């Protein structure tokens, strides 16, 4: 994780930098892929009152970003409050990832296992009549796709003898793989 601390209109001391780095190290406990984390500390004065703005930017993998801004009179208090809000956001993101339903076999991870035993009684094989007895060329494949309404794609041999796939697009044109 890349870490950066920036001070605007404010001189960063070593103690403040060490404290901010320690807070950013606490973000790793959620086991998220954090790409970078940065803190911007700025001093400002409004209506004669001095205060500090702390902004945390945490970039996660998959284009997720958490941005938290906090304003307090004390820089350490602002850092603490902002860090707690970032941790809350990271915890919510981690829970969302944990509760996400797995949609594909690749999402299951490395420990996933394929089914090794299949009951033969549950399998139903539907025979299909093959109309093609010889490989098609390009022109025959186009004619076959135009003539049939049900078929969406067809496999044929191109001029070089390689197997290709032609398919119908939604706009009525033909695509070629």
Secondary structure, DSSP 8 states (H G I E B T S, - for coil): -EEEEEEESS---HHHHHHHHHHHHGGGGG---EEEEEEEEEEEEETTEEEEEEEEEEEETTTEEEEEEEEESSHHHHHHHHHHHHHHHHHHHHHHHHT----SGGGG-TT--------GGG-----------S---HHHHHHHHHH-SS--EEEEE-TTS-EEEEEE-TTS-EEE-
